[in-house]
Amino acid sequence: MGDIGPWFAAQIEAHTPEREADPAAAPRLAEAYAALAGATTQGFGLAIPADVPDREVLRARALEVLKQWLVKLDPEQRAKIKAQLAGYGFPVGGSGAAP
């Protein structure tokens, strides 16, 4: 898939709380964030190659959108997302940590 960067950007935008009412978008974003950060190989159902164009920009946007979701989720859903991120090896909750 030669257009993985634009496709991935479109997927991130499609999973914003403004465009997707289903909170199941949040774990998909967490997985995409992890894939872009190199912690897993899958994002939005695809294997993510190492050479994704604008990888850091996409990763930052995925995190930004994930944070938008976190304020909308109930405490149980929020805890599941944080556990998911911790499972990928991200520090959760401290300074400089993932959400």
Secondary structure, 3 states (H helix, E strand, C coil): CCCHHHHHHHHHHHCCCCCCCCCCHHHHHHHHHHHHCCCCCEECCEECCCCCCCHHHHHHHHHHHHHHHHCCCCHHHHHHHHHHHHHCCCCECCCCCEC
